[in-house]
Amino acid sequence: MANPPPNNYANGTTQSEAFFLEDDFRRPSVGKERKVSLGAKELGENGGHNSADDLLEAMGYTAELVRSRSTLQVAFMSFVLAAIPYGLATTLYYPIAGGGPANIIWGWVAVSSIILCVASSLGEITSVYPTSGGVYYQTFMLAAPSYRLIMSWICGWAFVVGNITITLAVNFGTTLFFAACINVFETEPEVGIFAAEPYQIYLIFFAITLLCNAVSALGNKWLPYLDTFAIFWTFAGLICIVVCVLAIARNGRHDAAYVFGEFDPSNSGWPAGWSFCVGLLHAAYATSSTGMIISMCEEVQQPATQVPRAMVGTIVLNTIAGLVFLIPLVFVLPNQTDLFNLVSAQPTPVIIKSAIGSSGGTIALLIPLLVLAIFCGIGCTTATSRCTWAFARDGAIPGSKWWKQVNTKLDVPLNAMMMTMVVQLVLGLIYFGSSAAFNAFSGVGVICLTMSYACPILVNVITRRKQVADGNFYLGKLGWFCNIVSIGWSALALPLFCMPTFIPVVPEYMNYASVVFFAFFVVATGWYFVWGKQNYRGPPTHTDAILEARRASMAVGGNRDDKLGMAGKNDEVVFRN
């Protein structure tokens, strides 16, 4: 077996090793022969953690990040990445334009059901290949040698670009939502107290982006606790919004037939069926972060079991929370045409103010959403830095020697984080040329992430799912169904979210997601043939026997409470580093 790549620290100690030394744990020294037991009884209390690092080593990587997140903390971060109800509040304009109440409610249910299949499909694969490289690494390992390089290259770039643009969309959406919240104090309709000039919007976006990066970089060890707090904060705020909106309902309430059956596509100008589909960007945006949590695998104690469970469990929780948030808003929904014509394209503050009747009460109910927006931005920033770092670690990004470095004091890939922040700030300048920039950012983010999720799922189907059969999250025949649904959704989403929200369209309101996505695809493919084909070799690979041994170790570690004593005592693998 080839030796794992050397770490980048002068003293030969990784950050993960330093963490354990500080806590009086002794890890094997580099350069000495060591034995890694695969039996459950030899795993001990920290067996799951050690076997996760062993699997990572077998994949060819040195553990450089601290495994500090538990199952609940992973689930909480996954929830924060989706940020329901904030993620639904900022993009509510799309289904209102697409068809109104039926588009809002049933669009959310339909997309959530589909994304549950996507999460299940990715969970199967992640249980076998749990690394921060995520879908990019998984695509490489699942694909045949004849096309694995180009397939993983495009998947990796789609994943990185998707992470960056969806993080940009979150922070930009927070900016626009913040401006709309300020204007609930308007004295006349559409005459706000805040002009929201392009330079003002950009400066607020700049400040929010800096804040999210600062918290993610400087407070990394506290982020699991911040995610936990965000859960309680979210549900407290959600309860307040639901109770106040339904109880006060100053302008009355619609009946159930309107809430669950009203469909009016006239605002969009599209045919009814396509109008409904275009409105699905609302739900697709809120659930696009599903696979981003995979990038945190190398900071999770038992990633082969915890990450798949977190992905699937979070979708179920998000679906319920989304319905609890959306249904009350639709019961008190003002005139759809008035909401469609809003200059801010942010109907949620207007809906809540219409129901409450008080500017002060409205802003009080909106504060929980604004705070959750910052939490979401921090979570997306963290995940984006990890996926960029992992891709650079395998030499796929120009300047990889800088972007693959981990700051040992902060325990974060700081250089990669700063690079992605600069890219976001530069792309944000597009807003000066088009007020529909947020539409482009969110559209590109959804398209790229959807494409990156589809790559390993498609390859898994092509190889007849043989490599996931030994995973901890194997779904059997149900997995086939989930895979096919996921691939079909990806085929629909790619052209769908390049479409403008309404027609006829003028340059100012054009959806430039198609332009940005096409540019990305051309640049990524062209760069592969110019540079990547000669220099890119993909992630390190090792013998199947060692990988199988490590997967077995993870299976034992992940289920040691149930299977203690059932595994063999004498199964050992010898490493010579």
N, C-alpha and C positions, 0 to 999 in steps of 0.2 A: 504494500500500500504506500502511496506517495505521502510524504510528510505534509502535515498541515502548513499553510503559509505562516511565516514568522510574524509575530506581532510587531507593532510599530514603536514600542516604547524602549527607551535606551536601557533601562534596567532589566528588561526581559520579563516584566510582570504586567499582565493585563489589568484593566480596571476591575474586572470581575474577580480576579485573584486578590487584588488589593482589598476589596470589600470583605472577602472571607477572612483574610489575615487580620483585619481590624476587629472582626467578631470572634477571634480565637478559633477559627476553623483552619485546618491545614489542608491545602490542596497539593496535588502532586507537583513536584518541581519539573520544569521543562528540562529536557535533556537526560532524564532518567527513565529507566524502564519502569512501567507501572502496569498493574492489572486492573481491568475494569470488569467487575462481576456483573453478570446479567440475571442473577437469581434474586428473587424478591426479598429473601431474608437478609441478604447482604446489603440491600439498599439503605436500610436504616431510615431514620426520620427524614433525612434530607435526600433520600435516594432519588426521588423524582427529579429534583434539581440537578443532581450530579449526572443522571442519565441523559437529561436534556443537553447538558454541555458535551457529553460524550457523543451524542448523535450529531451535534453541531460540528465537533471535531472530525467525525467520520465523513461529514459532508465537505470537509476541507477548510473549515473556518476556525479561528481562535475566538473564544468567548471574550468579548471586549466590553460588554455592557452588563450591568447588574440585573440579575433576575429577582426583581422585588415585587412583582404583581401577582396577586392571588386570582382565583377564578372570578370572584365577585368584582374585584378591581378591574379585571379585563372587560367584564360585561358592562361595568359602569362607564369605562372609557368608550366602549363601542356605542353605548347609548348617547354619550355626550357628542360623539362624532356626528351622529344623526341629528341630535339636538331637537327632538320633538318636544314641544310644539313650535319652537322658533323656526326650524327648517321649513315647516308648512306655512308659517305666518308670512315670511318674506316673499314667497313665490305664489301666493294665493291668487294673484292677478291672472295667471295662466288658465286655470280652470274656469274662472269667472268669464274670461274672454271665450273660452272653448265651449261652454255650455251651461255654466251655472251650477246649481245644487247637485244634480245627478253626476256631473263631471267631477265635482269636489269629493263627494262621498264614495261613489262607486269606482271612481278613478283611483282613489287611495286604497280601497280594498283590493282592486285588481292588481295594481302594481305591487302592493305588499305581499300578495300571494305569490306573484312571480319572483320577487326578490327573496322570498323564503326558499324557493327552489335554487336560486343562485347561491344563497348562503349555505344551503345543504351541500350543493355540489362542490363549492370551495372548501367546505369543512372536511369532506371526505379526503380531498387532496392534501389539505394542510395537516391532517392527522398523520400523513406519511412523510411530508416534507415541511416541517415547521421551521422556517428561517425568515429573517427580515427581508430577504430577496423576494418573498411572497410569490405572486403569480408568475413573475419573470423566471425565478428559479424553478418553479414547478413546471412551467412550460418546457424549459430546457431538459429537465429530467424525464419528463413523460414522452417527449417527441423522439422520433427516429433520428439517428445521426445525420441522415441526408438533408434534413431541413431544420434541425434543432437550433442552429446558430441564427439564421435569419428570423425564425419564428420567435425565439426568445428575445432577440434584439428589438423587434417591433413591439412585442408585448411589454418589454421593460421600459421602452420609451413612452409607450401609451400610459403605462402605470405611473411613471414619474410626471409626465405632463398632466395627467388627470389629477394627481395629488396636488400639484402646484396650482392648477387652475381652479380646482374645487375649493382649495383654501383661499385663493384670491376671491372667488365668488362669495364665500362665507363672510370674509372681512368687508368686501364691497357691499354685500347685502346688508350687513350690520350698519354700515354707514348710511345707506339709503333709508333703512328702517328707522334709524335714529333721527334723521332729518324729518321723516314723516311723523314721528312721535312728538317732536318739538312743536310741530304745526297743529297739534290737536288744540292748541290755545288760540287758533285763528278766530277772528271775530266775524268773518264772512266766509262762505264756502270758497275754497281754492285761493283764498287770500291769506297766506300764512305769515307768521311772524319771522320766519327764517327763509331767506331767499334761495338758499341751496344752490348758489352759483357753482359752476364746475370746479373752480379753484377751491371753494370751501369744501365741497364734497371730497376732493382729492386730499386735502390737508387732513380731514377727519379720518379718511381711509389710511393715510400715512401713519397717523398717530395710533390707530387701532392695530395696524400691522406691527408696528414697533413694540407695542404693549404685549401682544401675543407672543412675539419672538423672545422678548425679555423674560416673561414669566416662564416660558417653555425652557429656555436655556439656563436661567439662574435658579429656578425652583423645581428642577427635575425630580428630586427626591420627594417633593411634597405633592406632585401631580396626582398620584393615586388617591390622596386624601381630598384633593380638590374635586376630582371626579365623583367621589362618594358624596361630598357635600352637594354637588350639582344635582344628584338624583333627588335628594330631599327638597332642595330649593325648587326644582322643576315641578314636582308633584304638589308642593304647597302653592306655588303660583298658579298651576293648572286648576286646582280646586277653587281658588279665589276667582279666577276668570269665569269658570263655568257657573258657579253659584251666583255671582253678581250679574252676569249677562242674562241668565234665564230668570232670575228673581225680579230684576228691575225692568228689563225689556220695555223701555219707555215708549217705543213705537209699536208695541204689540209683538205677537209671535205668529209665524206661519204655521200651517198645519203639516202633519206628517207627509201628506201626499206631495206637498210642495218640496219639502226637505229631501225626500228620497226619490222623487219622480220628475221634478221640473227640469227640463232640458231645453235651452234656448241658444242655438249656435249663431244667431243672427249677428252678434257683435264681431265675430271673427271673420265672417265672409266666406269661410271654408264650407264645403259640404258637411252635413251633420256628422257622419262617421269619422271623417278625417279631423274635423274640429274637436271631437272628443279625444282623439289620439294626441293631437297637439297639446291639449290641456293636461296630458299625463306628465309633462315636464315637471309640474308641481310635485307630484309624488316621486318621480324618478330622481329629482334633485335631492329630496329629503332622505332617500334611501341609497344614494350613490356611494356613501361611505362604507358600505357593507364590508368590502374586502380590504379597506385601509388598515383595519386592526391587525391584519396578518403581519404588517411591518413591525409590530411590537413583539413578535415571537421570541426574540432573543433577550427580552426583558421579562418574560413570563416563566414561572417556575416549572410548569408542566404544559408546554405549548401544544403538544400533540392531542391533548384532551381538552384543555381549558379554552383555547382559541376557537375551535369548532363549536363547542357548546355556547360560548359567548356570542358568536355570530348568529346562530340560529335563535337562541333565546332572546336576544335583543330585538330581532325582527318581530317576534310575537309580542313583546312588550311595547315596541314602537307602534305596532298596528292598533293595539288597544288604546294607547295614549293618544294617538292621532285621531281616532274616532271620538274619543271623549272631548277633544279640543274642537274638532271641526263641526260636529253635529250641533252643539249649542250656537256656534256662530252662524250656521245656515238657518237656524230657527229665527234669528233676528236679522237676517240679511237685508240690507237696504236695496234700492233699485239697482239691478245689475248694470244697466247702461250708465248710470252715474258712477258706479265703481270702475267700470271699464274706461271711462273718460278721465279718470284721475291723472293729473300731470305726474304725480309721484310714483304711480304704478304700485302703490303700497296700500291695499284696501283694508288691511287688518286694523290699524288704528281708527280708521273711519267707521268700521263696523262696530267696534267696541264703544266708541264715543256715541254713536247713534243709539246704542242700547242703554248706555249708562246715563247720558245726558249731561255729564259733567266733565270738564277738561281735567280738573284735578283728580277725579276718580279714575278717569281713563289712563292718565299717565301713571298712576299708582299700580294699575293692573298691567301696564306695559313694561314696567321696570323689571319684573321677573324674566320677561322675554329678552330684554336687553342684556341682562347679566348672563343669561344662558347663552346668548350670542357670543359673548367674550369667552366663556368656557369652551364653546364649540370651536372658536378660532384658535384657542390654545391647543386643543386636542388635535385639530387638523394640522397645525404647524408642527407638532411633535411627530405625528405619523408621517408627514411629508419629508421631514428631515431624515427619518430612518430609512424610508424606501430609497431616497436619493443616495444616501450613504451606502446602502447595500448594493445599489447598481454601480456606483463608482468603485466599490471594493473589488468588483470583477473587471475593472478597466473599461467600462462601456461609455463613460462620460469624459469628454476632453478635460484634461487637468485633474484626472482621478487621484493623483498622488496628494493633492490638497483636500479634495472632497471626501476621501476615505478615512481621514484622520479623526480620531476620537479625542476630545478634550478630557484628560484623565481627572481633572479637578471637578469638572461639572458633570462628568459621566454622560456627555451628549456629543453627537457628531456636529460640533459647533460650526465648522467650516461649511458643511453641506447645508446647515440651517440658514446661515447668512447668505449663501448663494441663492437659495430658493426665495429668500425674502427680497433680495435685490431684483430677481426676475419678476416677482409679483408687483413690486413698486413700479418697475418699468412698464409692465403690461397695463397697469392701472391708468397710465397716461392716455390710453385709448379713449377714456371717458371724455377727454377734451374734444375729440372728434365726433363721438357718437354717444348720445344719451342712452342708447340701447346696449351699451357695453356690458352691463350686468347680464343681459340675456345671452350675449356671446360667451362670457366667462362661465356661466352656469351650464350652458349648452355644451361647450367644449369639455368641461369637467365631466359631465355625465357621459358623453360620447366616448371619451378616452378611457374612463374607468370601466365602462361597460365592455368596451373592446378588449381591455386587458383582462377582465374576468373571463371573457369568452374563450380566450386563447388556451389556457390549460384545460378548461372543460371540453373544448372541441377536440383537443389532442387526446384527452382521456377517453372520449368516445371512439375516436379513430383506433386507438390501441385496445378497444374493447374492455376498458376499465380493469385491466389485469393488475396494474401496479397499486391500485387503491384497495384491493381485496384484503390485504393484511393490515389495513389501518384500523385505528380505534373507533373510527366514525363511519365505518362501511355501512351503506344503506341497502345493499343488495339490489333487488329489482326496482325498488323505489328510486334508487339512484339513477337508473336509466331515465325514468320519467322526469326527474329534476334536471338532468343534463339536457334533455331535448327541449324542455321548456326554456331553460336558460339560453340555449343557443338561438332558439326562435325569437326570444325577446331581444337579444343582441342584434339580430338581423333587422328587426323592426326599428330599434332605437337609433341606429346609426343614421339613417336618412331622416327619420321623424324629427329629431331634435335639431336638425339643420334648418328646418322650415321656420319662416316668420310666424309670429303669433297670430297675425291677422293680415288680411288682404283687402284692397290693394295696398302695396307697401311702397314707402318712399325711402330714400337712402338713410335718413335720420333714424328710422325705426327698423331697418333691415336687420335680420339675425345673421351676424357675421361669424357665427360658430362654424359654418361650412367652410369659410375662407381660412379661419385659423386652423381648423382640423386638417384641411387639405394641405396647408403649408407645413404643418407638423409631419404629415405622412410623407410628403415629398422630401423634406429635409432629413428625416430619420432614415428613409430608404436610401436616399442619395449618399448620406454620410456613411452608411454601411458599405456601399460599394466603393466609395472613395478611400475610406480608412478602416472601417470595421472588418471587412473581409480579410484584410491582411493582418490585422492586429488583435481583433476580438476573438477570444477562444471560449467565451462563456464562463460560467462558474466552475470551480474545481470539481472533479469527479473522482470517485474511488470505487473500489471493487464492490460488486453487488453483495457479496457475502458480508462485508463489513456493514454496509447500509442495512441489510436485513437484520444483522445482530443488533444494531442500534435501534432499529424500529421495535424489535422484540424487547429491548431494554426499556424503551419508552412505554410500551404496552404494559409491562410489569409495573413501572413506576406510576403510571396513570391510574392503575386499578389495584394498587397494592393493598388497599383496605379490604377488597373483596377476594383477592387471590393469594393472600399471604400464605406461604408454605406450599403452594401448588407448583411453583416454578422449580426447575432443577437447581441443585446447589452447586453443581460442579461446572456449569457453563461459564467459561471465561474467555476473554479476548485480550491478547497481549499487545500493548502499544510500545513502540520504540520511537521516541521523538528525537 
